Amino acid sequence: MAERKSVLLRLDPAVHDALTRWANDELRSTNAQIEFLLRRALAEAGRLPTGTADQPRRGRPRKSEGNGSTG
């Protein structure tokens, strides 16, 4: 996997706060939320480069609906 780039990003504090709240709602870090939104915008604009690695999945794996539990 290629090394990830670090980027300094200056944001309006209100925008940062809104992104942080949104990220918390979706159980992501603010950084992961920004990358998620940038990737989605690039894909929708048809500008996401081919061969781009998927965004790393972090956190706990989701429980599958058919996990065999009863109740």
C-alpha positions as CSV (number, residue, x, y, z in Angstrom):
1,M,0.0,0.0,0.0
2,A,1.3,3.4,-0.9
3,E,2.2,5.8,1.9
4,R,-0.6,8.2,2.8
5,K,0.0,11.9,2.3
6,S,-0.3,14.5,5.1
7,V,-2.0,17.7,4.1
8,L,-2.5,20.9,6.1
9,L,-6.1,22.0,5.7
10,R,-7.4,25.4,6.9
11,L,-11.1,25.4,7.6
12,D,-13.5,27.9,9.1
13,P,-14.0,26.8,12.7
14,A,-17.8,26.4,12.2
15,V,-17.2,24.2,9.2
16,H,-14.8,22.1,11.2
17,D,-17.2,21.8,14.1
18,A,-20.0,20.7,11.7
19,L,-17.7,18.1,10.1
20,T,-16.7,16.8,13.5
21,R,-20.3,16.4,14.6
22,W,-21.2,14.6,11.3
23,A,-18.1,12.3,11.7
24,N,-19.1,11.5,15.3
25,D,-22.6,10.6,14.1
26,E,-21.1,8.1,11.6
27,L,-18.5,6.8,14.0
28,R,-15.6,8.2,12.0
29,S,-12.7,10.5,12.8
30,T,-12.9,14.0,11.4
31,N,-10.0,13.2,9.1
32,A,-11.8,10.0,7.8
33,Q,-15.0,12.0,7.3
34,I,-13.2,14.5,5.1
35,E,-11.5,11.8,3.1
36,F,-14.9,10.0,2.7
37,L,-16.5,13.2,1.4
38,L,-13.7,14.1,-0.9
39,R,-13.7,10.6,-2.4
40,R,-17.5,10.7,-2.9
41,A,-17.3,14.1,-4.6
42,L,-14.5,12.9,-6.9
43,A,-16.5,9.8,-7.8
44,E,-19.7,11.7,-8.5
45,A,-17.7,14.1,-10.7
46,G,-16.1,11.2,-12.6
47,R,-12.7,12.4,-11.4
48,L,-11.7,9.6,-9.0
49,P,-8.6,8.1,-10.5
50,T,-8.8,4.5,-11.6
51,G,-6.8,2.1,-9.4
52,T,-7.5,4.2,-6.3
53,A,-7.4,2.0,-3.2
54,D,-10.6,1.8,-1.2
55,Q,-10.7,3.9,1.9
56,P,-9.4,1.8,4.8
57,R,-12.1,0.4,7.1
58,R,-11.6,1.2,10.7
59,G,-13.3,0.3,13.9
60,R,-15.4,-2.8,14.7
61,P,-16.8,-4.9,11.9
62,R,-20.5,-4.5,11.4
63,K,-22.7,-7.4,12.6
64,S,-24.2,-9.2,9.7
65,E,-28.0,-9.7,9.6
66,G,-27.7,-13.4,9.0
67,N,-25.2,-14.1,11.8
68,G,-27.1,-17.2,13.0
69,S,-28.2,-15.8,16.3
70,T,-31.7,-16.4,17.5
71,G,-34.0,-14.1,19.3
